[in-house]
């Protein structure tokens, strides 16, 4: 077995391992879990089941439906929650700066489409990205966060993301409902978009599609997360996120959808 093949298998095993621990707050496209500043938790560990349902942007390609077990840990500075990992290097009352790693969830597999032309294209795999993220709490209003990241596995490219969000708690005697709306913008580099939405000259010859080389672009998104917590240990969460593809993505011969919606459902137990 060649070294290149061994490295390829290692990367695939790493990505699969991360997916097997998909968390309750996985950011589909690429967002980190929603976080709040809080005192040290009495129950830092959590386990459970997660279901992810995603509308695929590619032509005649079936929706992605995945069910996974997950495990998570949230400490004073270190957090891992499925394919999201974070370590706070600066932490004050209203500001934090962290080193993080997360999964960029775009992917395309020719076997998932019924379109004969699309079947001639190359596979686009998940990417794992690392970077720096900062978060500033706006007291009663909500929070602002910003992140710059680079892909280290999969595609070659960069992202820069800005998000504003808030949390609305509804407290009962033994339980609580937390509602978290948010919105933001994400810039993606030319190489990253080209990996997932471009068509090379070789692919053009095989498929009959015109060759396509997109540029960098900005993608707006909105999200809404609702979590029910019972006795601080049992929780259920529903997250819906919608993003609007930029013209650079939507004009690709591979794509036939402008808006993409992802849904995450989670049942968890903390200990």
N, C-alpha and C positions, 0 to 999 in steps of 0.2 A: 504494500500500500504506500503510495507516494505521500510526501509531507504535505503537499497542497490538498490532497484528498482528506488527510487526517485533520487538517485545520478546518476544512469545510464541514466535516462531520462534527467537530468540536463546537463550531459556531451554531450549527443546527441544534445540537443537544442543549447548549446554553439557552437558546431562545425557547425551546420546548419546555425546559425546566422552569423558566420564568413564567410561561403561560400556565403551567400546572398550578402555580400559586397566584393566579389572578386575584386581585383584591376587590374589596367592596367599592373603592373609589378610583378605579382605573380611569385614567383619562383617556378616552378613545380619541385619536389624532393627536393623541399626543399630549393630553393634559395630565399634570400631576394630580394626585388626590387632593380633594378639598381639605384644608387643614384649619384648625383654630388654635389660638394660644390658650393653654390651660395649665392647671397645676398637674403635678405628677399623678398619673392615673393609678388607681388601686388595682386595676386589671389591665396591664399593658399588652397582653397577648390576646389574639383573637383567631378563631377558626370558623369555617363555615363553607357555604356553597354559593357560587356566583354564576349567573347566566348573562351572557352578552349577546345581543341581537343587533346586527348592523346591516344597513342598506348598502349594498356594494355600488360604487359609481360606474363600474365598467359595463359595457354593453352585454345584454343577455347573460348576465352572471347572477347566480343565485345568491340570496341573502346569506350572510354568515350568522350561524346560530351555534353558540358554544356554551357548554356547561363545565365548570371547573370547581374543584376544591380550592380553598385558599387559606393562607396563614399570614398573619401580620403581627408586627410589634411596633409600639410607639413609646420611646423613652424620652428622656430630657433633651437629648441631642440627636440620637440615632433613631431612624425610622425605616422599616422596610414593610412594604404592603404590596405583595405580589411582585410585578416587574417594576415597581417604583422603590428606589432606595435614596435616602437623604441623610446627610450629616450636617448639623448646624455648626458653622465655625464662628458665627456671631449671633448672640441671642440676648436681646434686651426686652424691656417691657412692651414696646410697641413695634420692634423691628427685628428681623432675622435675615441672615445671609447663610446660604447652604450650598454644599456640593451635592448634586443629585444625578441619578441615572434613571431612565424610564424607557418604555417601549413606544416606538412610533408604529401605530397599528395598521397603516396602509399595507395592503398586499394584493397580489393577483396571481392566480394559478390557472393555466390554460384548461385544466381538466374541470374547472368549476363553471365554464361557460358553454352555452349551446351554440354559439356563433362560430362558424367554420373559420372565418378570418381571424377571430380572436384566439382560436386554438393554435395558430401558427406563431404567436408571440412568445417571448421569453417570460419566465416566472419572475415576479417581483416579490421579494421576501420581506418579512418584518425587519425593522431596523431597531437597534438599541442605541440610545443617545445619552451623552453625559454633558453636564454643564454647571452653570452657576445660576442660582435663583434667589431673589430677594423678595421679602414680603413686608409691607408696612400696614399696621392696623390703623384705621380711621375712627377709632373709638366706637361710637354708637352707629356710625354710618355703614361700616363694613371694612373691607381691606383692598389694598392694591398689591399686585404681585407682578414681577417681571422675571423672565428667564431667557438665557442665551445658551444654546446647546449645539453639540456637534455629534454626528453619527460615528460610532466606532465599530459597529457590526451591521452589515447589510449595505444600504445605500451610502454614498459619500455626499455629505451635505450638512447644512446648518439650519437652525430655526431660531427665531426670536419671538417671544410671546408675552403679551401684556393682558392682564385679567383684572377686572373689578368685580367684587361680589359682596354679598351680605348674608347674614343668618338671622332667621326669625324663629325664636323658640316658642313653643306652646307647652306649658308645664302643667302636668297633672300630679295627683298624689303619689303614684308609684311609677309613672312613666312620663315620657316627653316626646314631642314631635318637633323635629328641626327641619325647617324649610330653607334651602339655600339657592337663590337665583344668582346667576352670574352671566357676564358677557365679556368678550375680548376680541383681540386681533392676533393673528399669527403670521409672521413673515417666514417664507420658506425659500431657500436658495435655489438657484438655477439647476445645480446638479441633483439636488434632492427631488425636485419636481420632474426633471427629465427622467430620472430612474423610474418613477411610478407612472408617468403619463406620456413620456416621449416614445417615439417609434424610430428605431435605427434604420439605416439603409438596408441592412440585411433582413430585418423584420419586414420592411416594406416589400422587398422582393418576394418573400415567402407568403405574406398575407394578402397583398394587393392594396393595403392601406398606403396613403401617402406618408412619406417620412415626416416626422414632426419633432421639433426641438424647442420646447417652451422655455421661457425665461423665469426669473424669480417672481414671486407674487405674494399678495397679502390675502388671508382668508379670515373673514369674520365668523364668530360663532356665539351661540347662546346656550345656556344650560340651566336645568332646574333639577335639584336633588331634594328628595323628601325622605327623612329617616325617622323611624319609630323605635324608641328605646324603652325597654321594660326592665325595671329593677337594676339599671346600669349594666346589665350583663347580656341581655338578649336584645337583638336589634334586627330590623328589616329595613332595607333601603331600595328606593327606586330612583334612578338617575336618567334623565333624558337630555341629550345634547344634539344640537343641529348646527351644521356649518354650511356656508355657502361657498361653493367652489369658485375660484377666480376664473377669468376668461382664459388664462394660460392653461388651466386644467380642463375646463369645460370644452374648449375648442379642440382637444385631443380627439383623434378618430376612435380612441378606445372608450370614450365616455359618452353617456347619454342621460345623465342626471345632474342637475344643478345643485340641488339641496340633498344633504346626507344627514340622516338621523340615526343615532345609536341609543340603545336602551340597555341599562344595566340593572339587574335585579339581584339582591343579596340577602341571605339569611346568615346571621353570625352569632357566635357565643364568645364572650370575653372572659378571660381568667387571669 
